[in-house]
Amino acid sequence: MAPPQSIAAAAALAATAAAVVLSSLLYGRKCGRLAARVRELEAALAAAAEKAASERRGRVRAQQSLRRALSEREPRSGEATPAKAAAAPVSYPMAPIGTVQSCFSTRNGTPRQPLVVTLARATVALDPARVPAAALEGLASYSHCWILYVFHLNTDLDKIWKDPARSKLKAKVRVPRLKGGKMGVLATRSPHRPNPIGLSVAKVEAVDGHAVLLSGVDLVDGTPVLDIKPYLPYSDSVKGAAVPGWLEQVDGALAVESIHFSEQFISALPLCWVHAQKQSLYASADEFQDLIKQVLSWDIRSLSQRIRPHQVNIETETNHHYGEEADENHVDGACSGVIYHLHLEGIDVSYRIDQGSNIVVEDATLLPGAGNQNRHGYLAWRDKLGCSCL
């Protein structure tokens, strides 16, 4: 007869073996359930991916159908339908993502090119419904960016968009540097183009929420913005790029000889500045005076105003920034003492220019309603900019 200790040891061993077998069975059953669950999830994922791909294909087909529908124009009443109509161009409807709040309230005085007036500032206020603030993450790390926008003040937009058949593209436009000489529109920066789209590079000063502060701009207040892209020196700056001789030879053709500020202007500016500074992108009246000097250092008058400075019709004269059909370079009188007006930051700056291209800035007056605009002015940017004054 076996001793009791041996019987107890055998019983413990048998119990351990049974536990191991039971654990193995339970583990195998659990692994089977997990494997089945993985297969179910993989099948669900594949079904979801196929559904997404199908929806994507459906959206692409819908977009293609929409573009075809938009490109097809029904003939107007009384308009004959050609026997074999040419294929209509595809249309790509777009909507602005934001609006420019610029120091230039009118087209007159807005620089002809970006970065020419380094003190020229603007805020691009983006539409939160279209562009979330997160879309601007990382933009402040770039020194410059591209702004794509619409020349919304062109006087021929109604023809281009509402009645394209009546819109006739001018193949050649007058170039200020050629003193009225014409050049092919696609060889110039003229705003009157087949599509009124502008492209400007600007310095990124700060980003705050849905707003971007820029300097060196050539954008008029209220300009609709289509897109913002970072400036990439390695691809956007082309080494050895060449320009036509007419651009190089007459670089100083639009420069003025001298700019002087009258005592009347110097005494009037601080009074205007008290009302304008809250909405302004400039920290002081002195800095604003430097902006005026930079803007006027290039003759901002239109070609016809330079040729006939005392016979100017402000309703029909050419405007240098927005084409040949309107002019906002306002003029008072028709004598040798003609006075020109420049509107900046809600202030009307009046000046004279003589035959030798010497400018005297005579006075400054506050424009009506200048202090009531809802603008992203300097005070709103002050904390974001730190102690730098741009």
C-alpha positions in Angstrom: 0.0 0.0 0.0 1.4 3.3 -1.1 2.1 5.9 1.6 -0.3 8.8 2.0 2.4 11.3 0.9 2.7 9.6 -2.5 -1.1 9.5 -3.0 -1.3 13.3 -2.2 1.6 14.1 -4.6 -0.1 12.1 -7.4 -3.4 13.8 -6.8 -1.7 17.3 -6.9 0.1 16.3 -10.2 -3.1 15.1 -11.7 -4.9 18.3 -10.7 -2.1 20.4 -12.2 -2.3 18.5 -15.5 -6.0 18.9 -15.7 -5.6 22.7 -15.1 -3.1 22.9 -17.9 -5.3 21.0 -20.3 -8.3 23.2 -19.4 -6.2 26.4 -19.8 -5.0 25.2 -23.1 -8.6 24.6 -24.3 -9.8 28.0 -23.0 -6.8 29.7 -24.7 -7.4 27.9 -27.9 -11.1 28.9 -27.8 -10.2 32.5 -27.1 -7.7 32.6 -29.9 -10.3 31.3 -32.2 -12.8 34.0 -31.2 -10.1 36.7 -31.6 -9.2 35.4 -35.1 -12.8 35.4 -36.1 -13.2 39.0 -34.8 -10.1 40.0 -36.7 -11.5 38.5 -39.9 -14.8 40.4 -39.3 -13.0 43.7 -38.8 -10.8 43.1 -41.9 -14.0 42.4 -43.9 -15.7 45.5 -42.5 -12.6 47.6 -43.3 -12.4 46.3 -46.8 -16.1 47.1 -47.3 -15.7 50.6 -45.9 -12.7 51.2 -48.2 -14.7 50.0 -51.2 -17.6 52.2 -50.2 -15.3 55.2 -49.8 -13.7 54.5 -53.2 -17.1 54.2 -54.8 -18.3 57.5 -53.3 -15.1 59.1 -54.5 -15.7 57.8 -58.0 -19.2 59.1 -57.8 -18.0 62.6 -56.7 -15.5 62.7 -59.5 -18.3 61.8 -62.0 -20.6 64.4 -60.5 -17.9 67.0 -60.7 -17.1 66.2 -64.3 -20.8 66.4 -65.1 -21.1 69.7 -63.3 -18.1 71.1 -65.3 -19.6 69.9 -68.5 -23.0 71.5 -67.6 -21.4 74.8 -66.7 -19.4 74.9 -69.9 -22.4 74.4 -72.1 -24.1 77.7 -72.9 -27.6 77.7 -74.2 -28.2 80.1 -77.1 -30.0 83.3 -76.3 -33.3 84.1 -77.9 -32.8 85.1 -81.5 -29.3 83.7 -81.5 -28.7 81.1 -84.2 -27.3 77.8 -83.1 -24.3 76.7 -85.2 -24.6 73.4 -87.0 -21.5 72.1 -85.5 -20.6 74.1 -82.3 -17.1 74.1 -81.1 -16.5 72.5 -77.8 -17.0 75.0 -75.0 -14.2 75.6 -72.5 -14.4 73.9 -69.2 -15.4 76.2 -66.3 -13.9 76.0 -62.8 -16.0 78.0 -60.4 -14.2 79.4 -57.4 -15.0 81.4 -54.3 -12.7 83.7 -52.3 -11.3 82.4 -49.1 -10.7 85.8 -47.6 -10.5 89.6 -48.1 -7.6 92.1 -48.0 -7.6 94.9 -45.5 -5.0 97.2 -47.0 -3.5 100.6 -46.3 -4.5 101.5 -49.9 -8.2 102.4 -49.9 -8.2 103.2 -53.7 -6.5 101.9 -56.7 -4.5 105.2 -57.1 -1.2 104.9 -55.3 -1.3 101.1 -55.0 2.2 100.0 -56.1 2.5 98.6 -59.6 4.5 95.6 -58.2 4.9 93.9 -54.8 7.9 94.6 -52.5 8.5 98.0 -54.2 7.0 99.8 -51.2 8.3 97.9 -48.2 6.1 99.8 -45.7 2.9 98.9 -47.6 0.9 96.7 -45.2 -2.2 94.7 -45.3 -4.1 92.1 -43.4 -5.6 89.1 -45.1 -8.7 88.2 -43.1 -9.8 84.6 -44.0 -13.3 83.4 -43.8 -13.6 81.0 -40.9 -16.4 79.1 -42.6 -14.1 78.2 -45.5 -10.7 78.1 -43.9 -10.1 76.8 -40.4 -7.4 78.5 -38.3 -5.4 75.2 -38.4 -4.9 75.7 -42.1 -2.5 78.5 -41.3 -0.2 76.4 -39.0 3.4 76.7 -40.2 2.9 79.8 -42.4 4.5 82.1 -39.9 7.8 80.1 -40.3 8.1 81.4 -43.9 9.5 84.8 -44.6 7.3 85.4 -47.7 4.2 84.0 -49.3 2.3 84.2 -52.6 -1.2 85.7 -52.7 -3.5 84.8 -55.5 -6.4 87.2 -55.8 -9.1 88.7 -58.1 -8.7 92.2 -59.8 -12.2 92.9 -58.5 -12.2 96.6 -59.4 -11.7 96.0 -63.1 -14.4 97.8 -65.0 -14.9 95.0 -67.5 -15.7 92.2 -65.1 -19.4 92.5 -65.9 -18.7 91.7 -69.5 -16.3 88.9 -68.8 -18.6 87.0 -66.4 -22.1 87.9 -67.4 -21.8 88.2 -71.1 -18.6 86.6 -72.4 -19.7 87.0 -76.0 -19.4 90.8 -75.7 -16.1 90.7 -73.9 -13.2 91.2 -76.3 -9.7 90.6 -74.9 -7.2 93.4 -75.6 -4.3 91.6 -77.1 -2.0 94.5 -76.4 -1.9 97.0 -73.5 -0.1 100.2 -72.8 3.0 99.8 -70.5 4.0 102.7 -68.1 7.7 102.0 -68.5 7.4 102.3 -72.3 5.7 105.7 -72.0 2.6 104.5 -73.7 4.1 101.9 -75.9 2.1 98.7 -76.2 3.1 95.1 -75.4 1.2 91.8 -75.5 -1.0 91.5 -72.4 0.5 88.1 -71.5 4.0 89.7 -71.5 2.9 92.2 -68.9 1.5 92.4 -65.4 -1.6 94.2 -66.6 -4.7 93.5 -64.5 -6.9 93.3 -67.7 -6.2 89.6 -68.6 -8.2 86.7 -70.0 -9.0 85.8 -66.4 -8.7 88.7 -63.9 -6.4 86.8 -61.5 -3.4 88.5 -59.8 -0.3 87.0 -58.2 1.8 88.9 -55.6 4.6 88.0 -53.3 4.5 89.6 -49.8 6.5 89.4 -46.6 4.8 87.5 -43.8 5.0 89.6 -40.6 2.6 87.6 -38.3 -0.2 85.1 -38.3 -3.0 85.2 -35.7 -6.0 83.0 -35.9 -7.7 83.6 -39.3 -5.6 86.7 -40.1 -2.2 87.1 -41.8 -0.3 90.4 -41.6 1.7 91.2 -44.7 4.1 93.9 -45.8 5.4 95.0 -49.2 2.0 94.5 -50.7 0.5 95.9 -53.9 -3.1 95.0 -52.9 -6.0 97.4 -52.7 -8.4 97.3 -49.8 -11.3 94.8 -50.3 -9.4 92.5 -52.7 -10.8 89.0 -52.7 -8.2 86.3 -52.0 -8.3 83.0 -53.8 -5.3 81.3 -52.2 -2.1 81.7 -50.2 1.0 79.7 -50.9 4.4 79.8 -49.2 7.3 81.3 -51.1 10.1 78.7 -51.8 13.4 80.3 -52.7 14.9 77.0 -54.1 12.1 76.8 -56.7 10.5 80.3 -56.9 13.7 82.2 -57.4 15.3 81.3 -60.7 19.0 81.8 -61.0 20.0 83.6 -64.2 16.4 84.6 -65.1 16.2 87.2 -67.8 13.8 90.1 -68.6 13.3 92.1 -71.8 15.6 95.1 -72.4 12.7 97.5 -72.1 12.3 96.6 -68.4 16.0 97.1 -67.6 16.7 100.2 -69.6 14.0 102.5 -68.2 14.0 101.4 -64.6 14.1 105.0 -63.4 11.5 106.3 -65.8 8.8 106.4 -63.1 11.0 107.7 -60.2 10.6 111.3 -58.9 13.3 113.7 -58.2 12.5 114.9 -54.7 9.7 114.8 -52.1 9.1 117.6 -49.6 6.5 118.0 -46.9 5.0 121.4 -46.3 4.5 122.9 -42.9 0.8 122.7 -43.3 1.0 118.9 -43.8 3.4 118.4 -40.9 1.0 120.3 -38.6 -2.2 118.6 -40.0 -1.0 115.0 -39.9 -0.9 114.5 -36.1 -4.5 115.8 -35.8 -5.6 113.3 -38.4 -3.5 110.5 -36.8 -5.4 110.8 -33.5 -8.5 109.6 -35.2 -7.0 107.1 -37.7 -4.4 105.3 -35.5 -6.8 102.8 -33.9 -7.6 101.3 -37.3 -4.2 101.8 -38.8 -1.4 99.2 -39.4 1.2 101.8 -38.5 2.6 102.5 -35.1 3.2 106.3 -35.4 2.5 109.3 -37.6 6.2 109.4 -38.4 6.1 105.9 -39.8 3.0 106.7 -41.7 4.9 109.7 -43.2 7.6 107.4 -44.3 5.0 105.3 -46.1 3.7 108.3 -48.0 7.3 109.1 -49.1 7.8 105.5 -50.3 4.5 105.5 -52.2 5.2 108.9 -53.9 8.8 108.1 -54.7 7.4 106.3 -57.8 5.3 108.6 -60.0 1.8 107.2 -59.3 0.1 109.2 -62.0 -1.3 107.6 -65.1 0.4 108.0 -68.4 -2.1 110.6 -69.7 -1.8 112.6 -66.5 2.0 112.8 -67.0 1.6 113.8 -70.6 -1.3 116.3 -70.0 -1.2 117.1 -66.3 -3.7 120.0 -66.6 -6.3 118.3 -68.8 -7.3 115.3 -66.9 -10.8 113.8 -66.9 -11.0 111.6 -63.8 -13.9 109.6 -65.1 -12.2 108.2 -68.3 -8.5 108.5 -67.7 -6.3 105.4 -67.5 -5.5 104.0 -64.1 -2.1 102.5 -63.8 -3.0 99.6 -61.5 -6.4 98.4 -62.8 -6.2 99.1 -66.5 -7.3 101.5 -69.1 -10.9 102.2 -68.3 -10.9 104.1 -65.0 -8.8 106.5 -63.0 -9.0 107.3 -59.3 -6.0 109.6 -59.2 -8.3 112.5 -58.2 -7.4 115.9 -59.5 -8.7 119.4 -58.5 -8.8 122.2 -60.9 -7.4 122.7 -64.4 -4.5 125.1 -63.9 -0.8 124.9 -63.4 -1.5 124.4 -59.7 -3.2 121.0 -60.1 -3.5 119.1 -56.8 -3.4 115.3 -56.7 -4.9 113.2 -53.9 -3.6 110.0 -52.3 -5.9 108.0 -49.9 -4.0 106.0 -47.3 -5.3 104.5 -44.0 -8.4 106.8 -44.1 -6.3 110.0 -44.6 -6.5 112.1 -47.8 -3.0 113.3 -48.7 -2.9 116.1 -51.2 0.3 116.9 -53.2 1.6 118.8 -56.2 4.2 117.7 -58.7 6.1 120.1 -61.0 7.5 119.5 -64.5 10.8 118.4 -63.0 9.1 115.6 -61.0 9.6 117.3 -57.7 6.8 116.6 -55.3 5.4 118.8 -52.5 3.0 117.1 -50.0 0.7 120.0 -49.0 -2.0 118.8 -46.6 -3.6 115.9 -44.8 -7.3 115.6 -44.0 -9.3 112.8 -42.4 -11.7 111.0 -44.8 -15.3 110.6 -43.8 -16.0 107.5 -41.7 -12.3 106.6 -41.5 -12.4 105.9 -37.8 -15.5 103.7 -38.0 -14.2 100.8 -40.0 -13.8 97.3 -38.5 -10.2 96.6 -39.3 -7.4 94.4 -38.0 -5.2 97.4 -37.2 -1.8 97.7 -35.5 -3.1 97.6 -32.0 -4.6 94.2 -32.7 -1.2 93.0 -33.9 1.0 94.7 -31.3 1.2 91.7 -28.9 1.8 89.3 -31.7 4.7 91.4 -33.1 6.4 91.8 -29.7 8.6 94.8 -29.5 9.3 95.0 -33.3 7.4 97.7 -35.1 7.4 95.7 -38.4 
